[in-house]
Amino acid sequence: MKLQFITHPRPSNLTDQEWNSWTWQLQNSLKSQADFEKNFELTEEEKKAFRDSQGVFNIRTTPYYANLCRPDPKDPLRRIMMPTVMELEDGQQALLDPLGEKKNNPVSRIIHRYSDRVLFLVTDICSVYCRYCTRKHFTGQDQAFIKESEFHQALDYVRSHPEIREVILSGGDPLTLSDSHLEKVLSSIREIDHVEIIRVGTRMPVVCPMRVTPELSQILRKYAPVFVMTHFNHPREVTLEAKQALEMMVDHGVPVLNQMVLLNGVNNHPAIVQALSRRLLACRVKPYYMFQCDPSEGSDHFRTSIEDSEAIQRELWGHLSGLAMPTLSLDIPNGGGKVTLAPNFEIFRDSESRTYKGWDGVVEKYVNPSENLRQTPADVSEYQTEWNLIRGKN
Ligand SMILES: *Cc1c(COP(=O)(O)O)cnc(C)c1O
């Protein structure tokens, strides 16, 4: 059985030129109830959500992404971008800033939580406002491109912190910027000698794959190493158009990884996660993280229990290539950082050994070597200085 990548015919009243233009897709985004009614038969609940959610959290989707949805109100892709009254209900846990990013916000637009890497929020605009967004406190206020003064302040911050080895462009969606704006950001960061890696976190290959052009791919390649982190959540998002976009970046020498979020009623089943992961891997995209959904305001109906997430991971273990297996990760609320979760295979431990029961039931013991064989690598001093710099130690 060969993997299929489907293509969705564009609506017949539009030309190929319009449909395949990313700026057309953004300019013709669906924002209002009236826009959505042209594409969907809205339920009474959805209509109520449009009325009641005014000003709470922005609503937007691209025509391309709307076109992937099925008429069923329970359709997983529709749930990702269609407002519902459930977002307005109080949850078990509802934090406006679930990651405590405001605590780790030394200057505007920079989040510095881990010593060696920062997030740089270059725009607050997304082409689709995912209803479970973790950054509702920031996204969708349409401030567009960062102010010149904030841009320079953010760069100064990175420049004056030599422990920062990686800058993660986020937002908002950095690929909603024009090529020239994006190139300005990338080239300015590249001028800082101690920044080794640039990451671009984007949902554009999912919701607007026409954004990925040869010109964009060349820009990303020019400032290498630039890693692109996509956010596919469901196998039906990996269309033929998305596949071509992903392959174009990879063919230009740009590594692409994917971060998904486990979402109730969208992808919380091992059959869906494996289908997504194998399709991505076939496009040479490495599934990286499978996130536990953050308790942002109005997201309780999207969250899985930790036990459900662990059960999905456990069922995949042993049946899905390590290349296709994302790491289950949870952000500790209020800025605690990430914890990765893994099935517990240990059934016994003592000071010399541990005993494990593997994924298919094999029980065996791993015995440690003798303590007195332990030695430190002879050349460690050559690497100690850079490590101390990153950790802030002398
Ligand atoms: C997730 C995150 C990162 C990146 O973490 P990785 O484990 O390297 O992918 C960096 N900074 C912040 C604030 C984050 O939340």
The ligand as an SDF file (V2000), in Angstrom:
LIG
                    3D

 15 15  0  0  0  0  0  0  0  0999 V2000
   10.3850   25.1110   23.5160 C   0  0  0  0  0  0  0  0  0  0  0  0
   11.2130   26.2690   23.7630 C   0  0  0  0  0  0  0  0  0  0  0  0
   12.5040   26.3480   23.2170 C   0  0  0  0  0  0  0  0  0  0  0  0
   13.0910   25.2760   22.3290 C   0  0  0  0  0  0  0  0  0  0  0  0
   13.2650   24.0830   23.0300 O   0  0  0  0  0  0  0  0  0  0  0  0
   13.9110   22.8200   22.2930 P   0  0  0  0  0  0  0  0  0  0  0  0
   13.7580   21.7190   23.2860 O   0  0  0  0  0  0  0  0  0  0  0  0
   15.3390   23.1720   22.0030 O   0  0  0  0  0  0  0  0  0  0  0  0
   13.1610   22.5830   21.0320 O   0  0  0  0  0  0  0  0  0  0  0  0
   13.2490   27.4620   23.5030 C   0  0  0  0  0  0  0  0  0  0  0  0
   12.7750   28.4650   24.2940 N   0  0  0  0  0  0  0  0  0  0  0  0
   11.5490   28.4110   24.8320 C   0  0  0  0  0  0  0  0  0  0  0  0
   11.0910   29.5410   25.6710 C   0  0  0  0  0  0  0  0  0  0  0  0
   10.7190   27.3170   24.5810 C   0  0  0  0  0  0  0  0  0  0  0  0
    9.4860   27.2820   25.1050 O   0  0  0  0  0  0  0  0  0  0  0  0
  1  2  1  0
  2  3  1  0
  2 14  2  0
  3  4  1  0
  3 10  2  0
  4  5  1  0
  5  6  1  0
  6  7  2  0
  6  8  1  0
  6  9  1  0
 10 11  1  0
 11 12  2  0
 12 13  1  0
 12 14  1  0
 14 15  1  0
M  END
$$$$
